[in-house]
Amino acid sequence: MAQPLSLLGESDAMRQVRSLIAQVAPTDISVLILGESGTGKELVARHLHGLSSRRAKPMLTVNCGAIPEGIFESEVFGHERGAFTGADKERLGYFELANGGSILLDEVGETPIASQVKLLRVLESGEFMRVGSSKVRKVNVRVLAATNRDLSLAVASGQFRQDLYYRLKTVTIAVPPLRERQDDIPVLANHFLKDFCRRNQIPTPTFASDALRTLREQYWPGNVRELRNTVETIATLERGTGEVTAEMVRRNLSGTIQPGLLPVRIEQSPDVLERELIVRMLLDLRREVTEVKVLLKTAIEQAQDQNRLSHEAASTKLEDMEREQIRRTLGEFGGNRRKTAKALGIGERTLYRKLKEYELI
């Protein structure tokens, strides 16, 4: 099977993703695919399906965030005739349509909380009931899920069921953002350029070395999708040139922010930029506060579950409990900060700040 576009590249990050896909694809185990918007989570799911024994059967994608809450169960599980006003005939839901194949629950974090228990039942037993029916139906479907949300935070805030979260994340595949696989950008850019020109029957230029260097320097908040759109824009607007230069790239970046933030070529006023930077800083601050709250809550719950709190420990300051939790988890993962941050449910930047604050490094 040909590699999906987002899986092109020889960076260590993508080698690990491909290796994990190869290991779990032949099984029926559920997989949670994590990644920012535009990284190619759906393509990873299709690769999993294409390498499985189910590849001759359909793979359906359900955008959980695009289905209104009132009709979610009807769309996913189907309904009987007369189940509600307007239901003039029975309807098969996505799970029945995907029977024997795979189903991708895209943006699964947006699933209505009331419907999550039914998803859990399908995952555990393959059983469900259509809306308006008391008959239990059974399907054989492999469930894949994708999200750009931190589901552990959604669980902590009561927006996502903990049992469903742990059932979905039997195996987790984290698709890295494009900025963490810069060495793959030239490969992707050249592929997108050749593919677009071939499909549109126009001459195919080449990228100058400084043009590829300029592409590598971008932050790419939209990831692979944004890179592809940028390359296609360049191929369209700079048609007739034998070589794409750095200036042509910069001319068609549409305000993409480089890592250094300033100076950048952005068609916005200073006032607008200042407001955007302030909003970004406030969002980062809110996220860090939430992460710290989750960390403290987890530390307290674990201590209570293990019955280790003596009267003296109960009076210990929260800061001491947090320090001990970080120190112990860091030791369990041999000093690996990425794995430690993931286990604690916080970002690596927050973990690094805490390590310095508690003099653990």
C-alpha positions as CSV (number, residue, x, y, z in Angstrom):
1,M,0.0,0.0,0.0
2,A,1.3,3.4,-0.9
3,Q,2.3,5.7,2.0
4,P,-0.3,8.4,2.8
5,L,1.1,11.9,2.2
6,S,1.4,12.9,5.8
7,L,3.5,9.7,6.5
8,L,6.2,10.7,3.9
9,G,9.6,11.5,5.4
10,E,12.5,9.9,7.1
11,S,12.5,11.9,10.4
12,D,12.8,9.9,13.6
13,A,9.3,11.0,14.5
14,M,7.7,9.7,11.4
15,R,9.7,6.4,11.5
16,Q,8.3,5.8,14.9
17,V,4.7,6.5,13.7
18,R,5.1,4.1,10.8
19,S,6.6,1.5,13.0
20,L,3.7,1.7,15.5
21,I,1.2,1.6,12.7
22,A,2.8,-1.6,11.3
23,Q,2.6,-3.2,14.7
24,V,-1.0,-2.5,15.5
25,A,-2.6,-2.5,12.1
26,P,-3.1,-6.3,11.7
27,T,-4.9,-6.4,15.1
28,D,-8.5,-5.4,16.0
29,I,-7.3,-3.2,18.9
30,S,-8.8,0.2,19.2
31,V,-6.4,3.1,18.5
32,L,-6.5,6.8,19.7
33,I,-4.8,9.1,17.2
34,L,-3.6,12.4,18.6
35,G,-2.3,15.4,16.8
36,E,-2.9,19.0,15.9
37,S,-5.2,20.0,13.1
38,G,-3.7,19.3,9.7
39,T,-1.2,16.7,10.8
40,G,-2.9,13.9,9.0
41,K,-4.8,12.0,11.6
42,E,-7.4,10.6,9.2
43,L,-4.7,9.5,6.8
44,V,-3.1,7.6,9.7
45,A,-6.4,5.9,10.4
46,R,-6.8,5.0,6.7
47,H,-3.3,3.5,6.7
48,L,-4.2,1.4,9.8
49,H,-7.3,0.2,8.0
50,G,-5.5,-0.5,4.7
51,L,-2.9,-2.7,6.4
52,S,-5.6,-4.7,8.3
53,S,-7.5,-7.8,7.5
54,R,-10.6,-5.5,7.1
55,R,-9.2,-3.6,4.2
56,A,-11.8,-5.2,1.8
57,K,-14.6,-3.8,3.9
58,P,-15.5,-0.1,4.2
59,M,-13.9,2.4,6.6
60,L,-16.3,5.2,7.5
61,T,-15.4,8.5,9.1
62,V,-17.7,10.2,11.6
63,N,-17.0,13.8,12.4
64,C,-18.3,13.9,16.0
65,G,-17.9,17.7,16.2
66,A,-20.1,18.3,13.1
67,I,-23.2,16.3,14.1
68,P,-25.7,18.3,16.2
69,E,-26.2,16.8,19.6
70,G,-29.9,16.2,19.0
71,I,-29.4,13.8,16.1
72,F,-26.0,12.3,17.1
73,E,-27.4,8.9,18.1
74,S,-29.6,8.7,15.1
75,E,-26.7,9.3,12.8
76,V,-24.3,7.0,14.5
77,F,-26.6,4.2,15.6
78,G,-29.5,4.6,13.2
79,H,-33.2,4.9,14.0
80,E,-36.5,3.0,13.4
81,R,-39.4,4.3,11.4
82,G,-41.6,6.5,13.6
83,A,-38.8,7.0,16.2
84,F,-39.4,10.7,16.1
85,T,-41.1,13.4,14.0
86,G,-39.8,13.1,10.4
87,A,-38.5,9.6,10.7
88,D,-40.7,8.2,7.9
89,K,-38.4,5.2,7.3
90,E,-35.7,3.2,9.2
91,R,-32.2,4.4,8.8
92,L,-28.9,2.5,9.2
93,G,-26.3,4.3,11.4
94,Y,-22.6,4.5,10.7
95,F,-21.8,1.4,12.8
96,E,-24.1,-0.8,10.8
97,L,-22.8,0.6,7.6
98,A,-19.2,-0.1,8.6
99,N,-20.0,-3.6,9.8
100,G,-17.0,-5.8,9.1
101,G,-14.8,-2.8,8.5
102,S,-13.5,0.1,10.5
103,I,-15.0,3.4,11.8
104,L,-13.0,6.5,12.6
105,L,-14.5,8.7,15.3
106,D,-12.9,12.0,14.2
107,E,-12.8,14.7,16.9
108,V,-14.1,12.2,19.4
109,G,-13.6,14.7,22.2
110,E,-16.7,16.6,20.9
111,T,-19.0,13.6,21.4
112,P,-22.1,14.6,23.4
113,I,-21.6,13.3,27.0
114,A,-25.0,11.6,27.0
115,S,-24.0,9.5,24.0
116,Q,-20.6,8.5,25.3
117,V,-21.9,5.5,27.3
118,K,-23.4,4.0,24.1
119,L,-20.1,4.4,22.4
120,L,-18.5,2.6,25.3
121,R,-20.9,-0.3,25.0
122,V,-20.2,-0.7,21.3
123,L,-16.5,-0.7,22.0
124,E,-16.8,-3.4,24.7
125,S,-19.4,-5.7,23.3
126,G,-20.2,-4.6,19.7
127,E,-23.8,-4.1,20.8
128,F,-26.1,-1.1,20.4
129,M,-29.8,-0.2,19.8
130,R,-31.2,2.0,17.2
131,V,-33.1,5.1,18.3
132,G,-36.7,4.0,18.9
133,S,-35.9,0.3,19.2
134,S,-35.5,-2.1,22.1
135,K,-33.8,-4.7,19.9
136,V,-30.1,-5.2,20.6
137,R,-28.1,-5.4,17.5
138,K,-24.5,-6.5,17.1
139,V,-21.8,-5.4,14.8
140,N,-18.1,-6.3,14.2
141,V,-16.4,-3.0,13.7
142,R,-12.9,-1.8,14.6
143,V,-13.0,1.5,16.3
144,L,-10.4,4.2,15.6
145,A,-10.6,7.6,17.2
146,A,-8.8,10.9,16.6
147,T,-8.7,14.2,18.4
148,N,-6.7,17.4,18.7
149,R,-7.9,17.9,22.3
150,D,-6.2,16.9,25.5
151,L,-8.8,14.3,26.6
152,S,-7.2,13.9,30.0
153,L,-8.1,17.5,30.7
154,A,-11.6,16.9,29.3
155,V,-12.0,13.9,31.7
156,A,-10.8,16.0,34.6
157,S,-13.4,18.7,33.8
158,G,-16.2,16.2,33.4
159,Q,-16.6,16.7,29.7
160,F,-15.5,13.2,28.7
161,R,-16.1,9.9,30.4
162,Q,-13.1,8.4,32.0
163,D,-14.0,4.8,31.2
164,L,-14.5,5.7,27.5
165,Y,-11.1,7.5,27.5
166,Y,-9.2,4.5,28.8
167,R,-11.0,2.2,26.5
168,L,-10.2,4.3,23.4
169,K,-6.5,4.8,24.3
170,T,-5.6,1.1,24.3
171,V,-2.9,2.1,21.9
172,T,-2.1,5.8,21.3
173,I,-0.4,7.1,18.1
174,A,0.8,10.7,18.4
175,V,1.2,12.4,15.0
176,P,3.9,15.1,15.4
177,P,3.3,18.6,14.2
178,L,5.3,19.7,11.1
179,R,7.5,22.0,13.1
180,E,8.9,18.9,14.9
181,R,9.8,17.2,11.6
182,Q,11.4,20.0,9.6
183,D,13.7,17.6,7.8
184,D,10.6,16.1,6.1
185,I,9.4,19.5,4.7
186,P,11.5,19.4,1.5
187,V,10.2,15.9,0.8
188,L,6.6,16.9,1.3
189,A,6.9,20.2,-0.6
190,N,8.4,18.5,-3.6
191,H,5.8,15.8,-3.6
192,F,2.9,18.3,-3.4
193,L,4.4,20.5,-6.1
194,K,4.8,17.5,-8.6
195,D,1.4,16.1,-7.7
196,F,-0.4,19.4,-8.2
197,C,1.3,20.2,-11.5
198,R,0.7,16.7,-12.8
199,R,-3.1,16.8,-11.9
200,N,-3.5,20.3,-13.5
201,Q,-1.3,19.5,-16.5
202,I,1.1,22.5,-16.0
203,P,4.9,22.6,-16.2
204,T,6.6,21.5,-13.0
205,P,9.2,23.9,-11.6
206,T,11.8,23.0,-9.0
207,F,12.5,24.5,-5.6
208,A,15.7,26.5,-5.2
209,S,17.7,25.6,-2.1
210,D,16.9,29.0,-0.4
211,A,13.2,28.4,-1.1
212,L,13.2,25.0,0.7
213,R,15.2,26.7,3.5
214,T,12.5,29.3,3.8
215,L,9.8,26.7,4.0
216,R,11.7,24.8,6.7
217,E,11.9,28.0,8.8
218,Q,8.1,28.5,9.0
219,Y,6.1,27.6,12.1
220,W,3.2,25.9,10.1
221,P,0.3,26.1,12.6
222,G,-1.8,24.4,10.0
223,N,0.8,21.6,9.6
224,V,0.9,19.4,6.5
225,R,-2.4,20.7,5.2
226,E,-1.1,24.3,5.3
227,L,2.1,23.3,3.6
228,R,0.2,21.6,0.8
229,N,-2.1,24.6,0.3
230,T,0.9,27.0,0.2
231,V,2.8,24.9,-2.3
232,E,-0.4,24.7,-4.5
233,T,-0.8,28.5,-4.3
234,I,2.8,29.0,-5.4
235,A,2.4,26.6,-8.3
236,T,-0.7,28.4,-9.4
237,L,0.4,32.1,-9.0
238,E,4.0,31.7,-10.0
239,R,3.3,29.6,-13.0
240,G,5.7,29.9,-15.9
241,T,8.9,30.1,-13.7
242,G,11.4,27.3,-14.0
243,E,12.5,27.6,-10.4
244,V,10.6,28.6,-7.2
245,T,12.7,31.1,-5.2
246,A,12.7,32.1,-1.6
247,E,11.1,35.4,-2.6
248,M,8.2,33.6,-4.3
249,V,7.7,31.5,-1.2
250,R,7.6,34.5,1.1
251,R,5.2,36.2,-1.3
252,N,2.7,33.4,-0.9
253,L,3.0,32.5,2.8
254,S,-0.2,34.4,3.7
255,G,1.1,35.6,7.0
256,T,2.6,32.4,8.3
257,I,4.4,33.1,11.5
258,Q,8.1,32.1,11.7
259,P,9.5,30.7,15.0
260,G,11.2,34.0,15.9
261,L,7.8,35.8,15.7
262,L,9.5,39.1,14.8
263,P,10.4,40.3,12.3
264,V,7.8,38.6,10.1
265,R,6.0,39.5,6.9
266,I,2.3,39.9,8.0
267,E,-0.3,42.1,6.4
268,Q,-1.7,43.3,9.7
269,S,-1.5,46.5,11.7
270,P,0.6,46.7,14.8
271,D,-2.5,47.1,17.0
272,V,-4.1,43.9,15.6
273,L,-0.8,42.0,16.1
274,E,-0.5,43.2,19.6
275,R,-4.1,42.1,20.5
276,E,-3.4,38.7,18.9
277,L,-0.2,38.3,20.9
278,I,-2.0,39.2,24.2
279,V,-4.8,36.7,23.4
280,R,-2.3,34.0,22.7
281,M,-0.5,34.7,26.0
282,L,-3.7,34.6,27.9
283,L,-4.7,31.3,26.3
284,D,-1.3,29.8,27.2
285,L,-1.6,31.0,30.8
286,R,-5.1,29.5,31.1
287,R,-3.9,26.2,29.7
288,E,-1.0,26.1,32.2
289,V,-3.3,26.9,35.1
290,T,-5.6,24.0,34.1
291,E,-2.6,21.6,33.8
292,V,-1.4,22.5,37.3
293,K,-4.9,21.9,38.7
294,V,-5.1,18.5,37.1
295,L,-1.6,17.6,38.3
296,L,-2.6,18.5,41.9
297,K,-5.9,16.7,41.7
298,T,-4.2,13.5,40.3
299,A,-1.5,13.6,43.0
300,I,-4.1,13.9,45.8
301,E,-6.3,11.1,44.4
302,Q,-3.4,8.7,44.0
303,A,-2.3,9.3,47.5
304,Q,-5.8,8.7,48.9
305,D,-6.3,5.6,46.8
306,Q,-3.1,4.0,48.1
307,N,-3.9,4.9,51.7
308,R,-0.5,6.3,52.2
309,L,-1.5,9.6,53.8
310,S,-0.6,9.7,57.4
311,H,-1.8,12.5,59.7
312,E,1.5,14.2,59.1
313,A,1.4,13.8,55.3
314,A,-2.2,15.1,55.2
315,S,-0.9,18.4,56.5
316,T,1.9,18.6,54.0
317,K,1.8,21.6,51.7
318,L,0.4,21.0,48.2
319,E,3.7,22.1,46.8
320,D,5.6,19.3,48.6
321,M,3.1,16.8,47.3
322,E,3.5,18.1,43.7
323,R,7.3,18.0,44.0
324,E,7.3,14.4,45.2
325,Q,4.8,13.3,42.5
326,I,7.0,14.8,39.8
327,R,10.2,13.3,41.3
328,R,8.8,9.8,41.5
329,T,7.3,9.8,38.0
330,L,10.5,11.2,36.5
331,G,12.4,8.3,38.2
332,E,9.9,5.7,36.8
333,F,10.6,6.9,33.3
334,G,14.4,7.0,33.7
335,G,14.5,10.8,33.5
336,N,12.6,11.0,30.2
337,R,10.8,14.3,30.4
338,R,8.5,13.7,27.4
339,K,7.1,10.5,28.9
340,T,7.0,12.0,32.4
341,A,4.9,15.0,31.1
342,K,2.6,12.7,29.3
343,A,2.0,10.5,32.4
344,L,1.3,13.5,34.5
345,G,-1.0,15.0,31.9
346,I,0.9,18.3,31.6
347,G,2.9,19.9,28.8
348,E,6.7,19.5,28.6
349,R,7.1,23.3,29.0
350,T,5.2,23.2,32.3
351,L,7.1,20.2,33.5
352,Y,10.4,21.9,32.7
353,R,9.3,25.0,34.7
354,K,8.3,22.8,37.6
355,L,11.6,20.9,37.6
356,K,13.5,24.2,37.8
357,E,11.2,25.5,40.4
358,Y,11.6,22.5,42.7
359,E,15.3,22.2,41.9
360,L,14.9,18.7,40.4
361,I,17.4,19.5,37.6
